């Protein structure tokens, strides 16, 4: 039978039990007190060793980072901070441990240092909490869609289309770079490549998800996506995960209802199931806030932000109304915004989105009906010819977190939008077929999973919420 976890032992109400546990040593104090953790909880279990009963050579091997097997009696703890502890009767060190070179010592390490040791960073409290929350959010996402009649679709990772029209994609090719086949005009002849055409790693599974929504009704994708953007900001990764539901016969209003209910559901899940991790991360953030200048401190703690989402109705505001509010706001009039709001049609920045959420409406906000010129070709054009049925959800501390739209179901309008940005019809013939055969109103949205994990954990850099970050000049591990 498998040994109990640290989490299970710490929840025991009875003591005087013979137990055994395996885990990694966090600290070993006074040759007597081992703080043991196995990843099942933010908390360690204290293992008390009577050094007179153990060989000195063995105890010297019980160092930070060592994996050990402990047997003993679970008793009521005599010290503060824990309900129970283990009086050790048997102690075995599993495998090797080199205390001289082990990088994760019981002290504060910079996040940059821990990224360089990403294979070991989950042995720290911060990263073990973050990754447990990531796992819990992933489960909550699948649970929500499963309980609401959605089918899980695996969108292709290799694609011949660019859903966003951005062009910043990773090429996939089996051609020999030293002997590339060329056409008569000197260009690479991709007909000689593995797929017979130019292909890339996907930036989105949305277009393919639309095809399944138009037969299965309600589908969602949840998988890796890629963007070859040469950016080193704290909000960009080259490899990231996207959640993209698509629903047939649903308009923009239904899309906003779905997105609001979905976000509240997954955040409620972690509030109910990951309380200890959230409380630890909240304390870490509060300690960080104390050393910041007053003007840079957050108005809400981590758990307050999460409750802010679950306990408030999302305010729905048109882009046009939002521009008027921002143009007439004090920060704009006093030139406090880094990007001044002057004219309709501009793309809103995070500072504008946060002002709407945190200062003006004081609740999560859904902006809709954006200018067509700043949104993607597949979004349904409104009757005014200037705006599209797009929507973005704005959260405190982070700004935009969800982007979605009612999709353009009219073939003639879709062709016009594609032509305007030079997307060849032959590249998306199958996408246009959806508008020829049984076309119908349909909608969906996209949520960057790492953006959600950042919001739920309070982490300030996207590299710290994914196991092994892929960024420019970095594909370690």
N, C-alpha and C positions, 0 to 999 in steps of 0.2 A: 504494500500500500504506500502511496506517495506521502511524503512528510507534509505536515501542515505548513502554511505560509506564516510569515511574521504577522501579517495582517490578521490572520485567523487566531493566532496565539494571543495577540494583544486584545482581541475582543472576547477572550474567555472570561467568564464570571467566576469560574472555580479554579482553585489552585491545587497543589499537591498532586499534580498529574505528571506521569512520566512522559516526556516529550523528546522529540529530536527535530533538528532544524538545520538547514544548510543555507549559507549566504556568504556575503562579503564583509570583511571587517572594515568598519568606518574609522573606529579608534580603539585603542587598547590602553587604558589608563592604569597606572600604578601596578602593572603586572597582575591586575585583578578584574577590571571591569571592561568587558568587550561590548562595544556598540555594534550590533549585527544588523545588516539590512539585506533583503533578498529581492527588492524591487516591487514588492506587492503593496507597499505603503510608503508614505513620506517618513513614517516613524521607524526608529530602530528598536530592537528588543535588547535589553541589557542581559548579558550573560556573565554571571559572577564566577570567577575561577579562584579556587583555593590553591595558590601556587605551590604549597607544600605537597600537594597530591599529583603534581605533574612535573615531568622532566624539564629542566631549565632550557635545554636545547630546543625542545618542542615549543615552549613559550616564546623563544626568540624568533620563531618563524611566524608567530601571530602578529603580523604587521598590517598597516593600512593597505587595503586592496587585496589581501589574501583571501582565498576561498576556504571556508572551514565547515566541518560537520560537527555538530554539538548534540550530545544527549545529556539529559538531566531532568531535574524536577522543576516544574513550573510552580512558583510560589508567589505570595503577595510581596510586592516590592517594599523594601525598607526606605528607599530613597524617594525623592520628589521627581515628578515628570513622567512616571510610568506606573501603571496599576499592578503589573506582574513582571517578573524577571525569571531567568533560568539559573538555578544552582547547578553548575556544570559537573557532571560525573565522568563524561567521556569527551575528549576533544581530539579531532583529527584535522590536520592541515591538508587540503586537497591540492595537489599539483605544486607548482613552483610559485614563488613570489619574491621579487627583488625590490626591497624597500629603498635601495639607493637610487634606483632609476624610475620608480613608479611616479608618474607626473601628477596624479590627483591627490594631493596632500590635504589634510584637514585644516585648510585655511582658505581665505577668499582668493579666487582666481579670476582674472579678467575674462570676459566672454570671448575676446579675440584669442587668448591662449587656449581656451576650451574648444574653440572651433578647430584649432590646429591639432587637437586631440579628441576629435569628434567620436572616435571609436570607444573612448572611455568616459566622455562627459556625462553620460546618463548615470554615472555613479555619484554624481553630485545631487544634492537635494533639488536644486532649481531645475535641472534638466530631466531628472526622473519625474518630477511633478508635471513639467511641460509635456513630456511624451505620454504619460498616463492620460492627461487631458486630451491630447491629440487622438489617442486610441478611443477614448470615450466619446468624443465628438463624431468620429468616424462611425462608430456603432449607432449613435443617435440618428445620424443622417440616413443610414440604411433602414433603421427601424421606422423612421417617420414615413419614408416613401413606401415601404412594404405595407405598413398599416393603412396607407391611403390609396392603395390600388395601383401603384406605379410598378412598371417592369424595369428591371435593371438591364441596361444595354451597354455592351462593351464596344465603345467607338474605336475605330482604327487609329493606331499610333502613327503609321505611315500613310501619308495622304498626298494626293495630287492637287489639292485645292488649299486656298488660304482664306479661312473663314472671315478674318478681320480685314483682309486687304492691306496688311501692314508690310508684308515683304520681308520681315525680320525672322526668317525661318532657317532651321538647320537642314542642309541638304542631305539626302540619303542616296548613296551611289555605290555601285560595285566596280565602277570603271577604274582603270589603272591611271593614276595621276601623272605617271611618267610617259604614258603613251595614250593620250586621250584621242578617241575618234572624233573627227571634225567634219562638218558639213562643207559644202562648196563655198559658202560665204565665211568660213573660218570659225563658226560657232561649235560648241560641244554638241555632238550628235547623240542625244539621249535615246534615240531609237535603238541604240546598241547597248543601252544600260539594262540592268536586271529587269526593271518593270516596263521597259520600252518607252518610258517618258520621264520627265523630270519629277522627282518626288521629294517630300520633306517630312520632318517630324511635325506632328499636328500642333496647332496653337489652340484648338478648340474642337470638341466633338459635337458642337451644336448642329451644324448642317446635317450631319449623318443622323443625329437624334431626331431631327424633324421628320426624316423619312419613316422612322419607326413610329413616331407619334401619329402619323397619318395612316397607320394601320392598326396599331395596338392601343391608341388613345392617349395613354399616359405613360411616359418613359422618363428615365433619368440616366445620365452618365456620371461616373465618378472615377476619374483616372488621371494619369500623368499627361501633362501638356508641356510644350517647349517653346521658348522664344529666344532668338539669337540677338537680343538687344544688348549692346555693349554698355551696360549700366552697372555701377557699383553702389547704388543707393541702398538704403536700409529696407526698401520696399520691393526690390526686384530680385528674381531668381531666373536662371535659365531653364530650370526644370521645376515644375510646380504641379499641384493637383487641382482639378476643377470639378465642381458639381454643377451639372446642367440639366435641369428638368425641362421637358417639352410636353405640352398638352394640346390635343386637338379640341376644337370647338370652344376654346377659351379666349376671351378678349383681354384687353389691358387691365380692366378692373378686376377680373378674376385672377390675373397674373399677380397683381398687387396683393390681393387677399391671400393667395397661396404663399407668396414670398414672406409676408408678415407672419403668417401662422407657422411656417417652417422655421424661421429664425427664432421665434419665441420658443418653439418646441425643443430645438437642439440645445439652446442655452439653458432652458429649464432643466434639461436632463443633467447637465454637468453641475448645476447648482444643487441638485438633489443627490448626485452620486459621487461627486468629487470635492466634497466640502473641505476636507483636510488639505488637499493640494491647493485649492483656491485660497484658503486662509494663509497658508505658507507663502504663496506668491504675492498675496496682498500685503503681508508684513514686509516682504522684501521690497516691494514698490514704495511702501510708506517710508522705509528707511532711506531709500534713494531720494524721495521727495524732500526729505529734511535738509539735504545739502544743496538743493536747487534754489536759485533766486525765487522770491515770492511770486513774481510775475509768470514764472514757468511751471509753477506747481499746478497739478490737476485739481479740479473742483470736486472730483468724486474718487472714492477708492475703487479698487477692482470689482469687488462684489457689488458695490453701489451701481457701477456701470452696467453690470449684467442685469441687476434688478430693474434698472432704468429701462432696459429693453423689454423685459418680460412683463412689467407692470403698467406700461403706457401704451395707449393706442398710437399707431404711427400716423402722423399728420401728413395728408396728401396735398401737395402744393404744385402748381404748374411751374415750369421753368420761367415763364414770363413773369408770374407773380414773385418768384424768388429773386429775379433780377431787380425788380422794383424795390423789394425789401432791402436788398444788399446795397443798391445804389443810394438809397436814402438813409442808410444806417450810419451811426456815429463813427464806427471805425473807418468807413469809406470816406465820409465827409472830412474827418480829421486826418486822412491819409495814413491810418494805422495799418491798413491792409498792405501786404507786400505787393499784391496785384490788385490795383484799383479797378472797381467795377464801373465801367463807363457806358458800355453799349450792349444791346441785345445781340446775342449770337456768340458771345465769348464762352469759352470752356471754363467752367467753375473750378477753382482750386480747393485744396483741402481746407484752407483757412476760411473760405466762404461757406463750405459745407458744414464745418464745425460751428461757425457762428449761427447758422440757421438752427442747428440741433441744440447747442448748449446755451445759447444766449437768447435767441428770439422765440422759438417755439417751446424749448425746454422739453423735448420729447424726440424720439426717432422720427425722421422725415422721409417721405417718398416724393421725390421730384419726378414729374412726368411731362410729356409733350416737349421734348427738346428740339432745338433747331436741327433740321435734316443735315445741314452741312457738317455738323460735328459728330454725327452718328453713322453707324454702319449701313450698308446698302440694303440689307435684308429687313430693316425695320419699316413697318407700314406707314406710308405717307398719309398725313391728315388732309382733310378737305381744303385747308388753307394753302396747301402746296409748299409751306415753309417749315412745318414741324412734323415730327414722326412720333408714333405711339411708343416711345421709349420710357423707361422708368429706372431710376437709381434709388437705392436705399442708403440713407446716411445715418451713421452711428456716432455717438460721442467719442472724442479722442482719436478717431481714425478717419472720419469722413465717409466717402463712398465704400460700401462693402459688398453690395449686390448691384448688378446691372442686367437689365432685361428689356423685353419689348414684345408687343404684338408683332408677329411676322407679316411681311408683305405677301398676301395670298393672290394678288392680281398679276397675271403674267405680263401684261403690257407695261405696267408701272415698274415691275421688277426689272424688266429688260432695260427700261430707261435709266434706272438707278445704276445698273451694272455698266451700261455704256458710259455714263457720266464719269466713272472712275476707272475706265479701261479694263474691266473684267471680261475676257472673252467668253461668249456664250458657250462655246464648245467645251470649256473647262468645267462648266456647271450644268451641262445638259440634263443630268439626272435630277438636279435640284429644281430646274425649271419644269421638269415633268410633273412634279408634285402640284404645280399650278395648272397643269393641263388635264390631269386625271383625278377627279374628285377633290378639287381644291376646296378649302374651308378655312375659316378663321382659326388661327392657332397661335399660341404664345409660349414664352419660356424665359428663363433667366440664367445667369451664370454667377457662381460664387467661388472665388479663389479660396481654396481650403486653408492655405497658410495664412491668408488675411483673417479668416475666422479664428484660427488658433491664436494669432497675435492678439486679437481682441479679447478672447476668453482667458488668456494667460497674463496679459499686460506686458508681454515681451516687446521691446522696442525695435528689434531687428529681425527681419524675416528669416535670416540665416539661422536663427536660434529656435525655430519652431518646426524645422524639417530635419530628419535624421542626418543626412549628409548633403549639405547645400552645394548646388552647382551654380557657380558665378564665373564671370570672365577670369581666365587664367587660373581657375580652381576646379579640378575634377578629382580631388584626392579621395581615397577610400573606395 
